[in-house]
Amino acid sequence: MTTIDYVVVGQGVCGSFVAWNLEKANQSFIMIDKPDPLSSSRVAAGIINPVTGRRIVQTWMIDTLLDHAGKAYAQLGEALDVEAMTQKNSVSFFPSPQMLQAFIGRLEEDAAYLSFPADQEKYRNQFRYDFGYGEISPCYAVNLAELLPALRARIKNNNRLIEETFDHSLLQLTDEGITYKDIRAKKIIFCDGAGAMHNPWFRNLPFACNKGEALIIKSDHLPTDKVFKKSLSLAPLAGNLFWAGSSYEWDFQDDKPSAIFRQKTEKHLREWIKSPFEITDHLASLRPATVERKPFVGIHPHHPQIAILNGMGAKGCSLAPYFADQLVDHLVKNAPIMEEADVSRFRRILGKDARTM
Ligand SMILES: Cc1cc2nc3c(=O)[nH]c(=O)nc-3n(C[C@H](O)[C@H](O)[C@H](O)COP(=O)(O)OP(=O)(O)OC[C@H]3O[C@@H](n4cnc5c(N)ncnc54)[C@H](O)[C@@H]3O)c2cc1C
């Protein structure tokens, strides 16, 4: 038997920050993750945008989350020697006169994060647009493409990684903690993203997973210092690659790339971008979103051996570092978890789940 403090299931952005925080808190752990190049964190653009939706309202807790994310990515990036997060403000082309009016109205109500640049002709050489653009700043791009593999390599080099699918039927709860195969631990922490829909301990939580797709395009002509948006976002990746997406589908048959998304998105991009580009990839994944749009953080209300960090929806890059801190502080120092995020608010639903297992 290997005896450790924690088993962590899943190495997306949630599991990564949990593992990193456990390492910093000198807690021993084993990470179990099935390699999946199409998990949510590996398909995401990595954008942190402080405003959202057609009404351009500020996202939940954004001032606190931005401040926290800046520090958390800087620290993790330094440890892994990766440039983890860079500022890339968002240039948002208005797709209609109504959206232009909505932006101006919002700017008059609350100008935080929004501006209406005087030079509305600036991007005429690169893009076709009819109704001007606004700028959202600061926005950030998280370099998930380098961060996640770098952290995985660190966990692997420390002999803490098991690359396989976690088999729920082999998990035993004991008075002291859990056992799984030949591992004994104080607690198990599930960071399994949309995989939680198959997790017997948490599948009854009110998840509202939705599917998102993106194209990866190659262009030598597009600016790389900003994220551009016109219905779709165009976010610079490494070199001359750009991420173009995304869709939000609540009624989906599978989590695979679809021909209809590709057709629609290619048509939109060719109408919008003036220079030639090549499509190099097409990705799809499920966002682990929740009905209340609040994450699931903390200890299972009926099984103190089991914990969760999940439900990040479309905002994993800003929410995960903050709530991974709360979760690990809770586990190690018994610090409180924000009530709105604490999974114990689902005591009744999770009680039902436990009884039917
Ligand atoms: C198209 C798209 C674009 C997005 N863009 C952004 C964006 O720009 N900014 C942003 O903040 N968020 C974005 N998101 C949302 C973001 O991706 C998620 O919020 C975040 O990645 C969720 O992270 P997670 O760690 O909870 O889950 P995941 O990233 O899904 O990680 C879960 C991990 O657990 C593993 N796993 C699951 N079940 C098991 C099992 N039984 N055994 C072993 N391993 C298991 C999986 O293989 C995976 O590695 C986007 C999502 C999509 C789909």
The ligand as a Tripos MOL2 file, in Angstrom:
@<TRIPOS>MOLECULE
LIG
   53    58     1     0     0
SMALL
NO_CHARGES

@<TRIPOS>ATOM
      1 C1        -14.6950   25.5670  -26.6270 C.3       1 LIG1
      2 C2        -14.4110   26.0260  -25.2310 C.ar      1 LIG1
      3 C3        -13.8250   27.2520  -25.0120 C.ar      1 LIG1
      4 C4        -13.5530   27.6920  -23.7270 C.ar      1 LIG1
      5 N1        -12.9090   28.8910  -23.5570 N.ar      1 LIG1
      6 C5        -12.6340   29.3270  -22.3060 C.ar      1 LIG1
      7 C6        -11.9270   30.5420  -22.1090 C.ar      1 LIG1
      8 O1        -11.5210   31.2030  -23.0620 O.2       1 LIG1
      9 N2        -11.7030   30.9500  -20.8370 N.ar      1 LIG1
     10 C7        -12.1210   30.2170  -19.7470 C.ar      1 LIG1
     11 O2        -11.8860   30.6410  -18.6100 O.2       1 LIG1
     12 N3        -12.7420   29.0440  -19.9150 N.ar      1 LIG1
     13 C8        -13.0250   28.5890  -21.1610 C.ar      1 LIG1
     14 N4        -13.6800   27.4100  -21.3390 N.ar      1 LIG1
     15 C9        -14.1470   26.6930  -20.1360 C.3       1 LIG1
     16 C10       -13.0000   25.9440  -19.4980 C.3       1 LIG1
     17 O3        -12.4400   25.1240  -20.4570 O.3       1 LIG1
     18 C11       -13.5100   25.1390  -18.2980 C.3       1 LIG1
     19 O4        -14.1410   25.9820  -17.3680 O.3       1 LIG1
     20 C12       -12.3510   24.4480  -17.5800 C.3       1 LIG1
     21 O5        -11.4330   23.9560  -18.4950 O.3       1 LIG1
     22 C13       -12.8450   23.3180  -16.7190 C.3       1 LIG1
     23 O6        -11.7080   22.7270  -16.1280 O.3       1 LIG1
     24 P1        -11.7990   21.4150  -15.2630 P.3       1 LIG1
     25 O7        -10.4440   21.1590  -14.7330 O.co2     1 LIG1
     26 O8        -12.9480   21.4780  -14.3400 O.co2     1 LIG1
     27 O9        -12.2330   20.2590  -16.3220 O.3       1 LIG1
     28 P2        -11.4120   19.5810  -17.5160 P.3       1 LIG1
     29 O10       -10.5780   20.5490  -18.2130 O.co2     1 LIG1
     30 O11       -12.4260   18.8370  -18.3190 O.co2     1 LIG1
     31 O12       -10.4670   18.5450  -16.8000 O.3       1 LIG1
     32 C14       -10.9570   17.3350  -16.2690 C.3       1 LIG1
     33 C15        -9.8470   16.3130  -16.3370 C.3       1 LIG1
     34 O13       -10.3070   15.1520  -15.6670 O.3       1 LIG1
     35 C16       -10.0140   14.0030  -16.4490 C.3       1 LIG1
     36 N5        -10.9930   12.9780  -16.1080 N.ar      1 LIG1
     37 C17       -12.3480   13.0540  -16.1480 C.ar      1 LIG1
     38 N6        -12.8950   11.8800  -15.7130 N.ar      1 LIG1
     39 C18       -11.8470   11.0680  -15.3980 C.ar      1 LIG1
     40 C19       -11.7360    9.7330  -14.9060 C.ar      1 LIG1
     41 N7        -12.8300    8.9740  -14.6210 N.pl3     1 LIG1
     42 N8        -10.5160    9.1980  -14.7310 N.ar      1 LIG1
     43 C20        -9.3890    9.9310  -14.9760 C.ar      1 LIG1
     44 N9         -9.4310   11.2030  -15.4350 N.ar      1 LIG1
     45 C21       -10.6380   11.7660  -15.6440 C.ar      1 LIG1
     46 C22       -10.1150   14.5020  -17.8950 C.3       1 LIG1
     47 O14        -9.3980   13.6600  -18.7790 O.3       1 LIG1
     48 C23        -9.4900   15.8940  -17.7650 C.3       1 LIG1
     49 O15        -8.1000   15.8310  -17.9170 O.3       1 LIG1
     50 C24       -13.9200   26.9130  -22.6170 C.ar      1 LIG1
     51 C25       -14.4870   25.6530  -22.8310 C.ar      1 LIG1
     52 C26       -14.7370   25.2090  -24.1150 C.ar      1 LIG1
     53 C27       -15.3360   23.8540  -24.3320 C.3       1 LIG1
@<TRIPOS>BOND
     1     1     2 1
     2     2     3 ar
     3     2    52 ar
     4     3     4 ar
     5     4     5 ar
     6     4    50 ar
     7     5     6 ar
     8     6     7 ar
     9     6    13 1
    10     7     8 2
    11     7     9 ar
    12     9    10 ar
    13    10    11 2
    14    10    12 ar
    15    12    13 ar
    16    13    14 ar
    17    14    15 1
    18    14    50 ar
    19    15    16 1
    20    16    17 1
    21    16    18 1
    22    18    19 1
    23    18    20 1
    24    20    21 1
    25    20    22 1
    26    22    23 1
    27    23    24 1
    28    24    25 2
    29    24    26 1
    30    24    27 1
    31    27    28 1
    32    28    29 2
    33    28    30 1
    34    28    31 1
    35    31    32 1
    36    32    33 1
    37    33    34 1
    38    33    48 1
    39    34    35 1
    40    35    36 1
    41    35    46 1
    42    36    37 ar
    43    36    45 ar
    44    37    38 ar
    45    38    39 ar
    46    39    40 ar
    47    39    45 ar
    48    40    41 1
    49    40    42 ar
    50    42    43 ar
    51    43    44 ar
    52    44    45 ar
    53    46    47 1
    54    46    48 1
    55    48    49 1
    56    50    51 ar
    57    51    52 ar
    58    52    53 1
@<TRIPOS>SUBSTRUCTURE
     1 LIG1         1 GROUP 0 **** ****
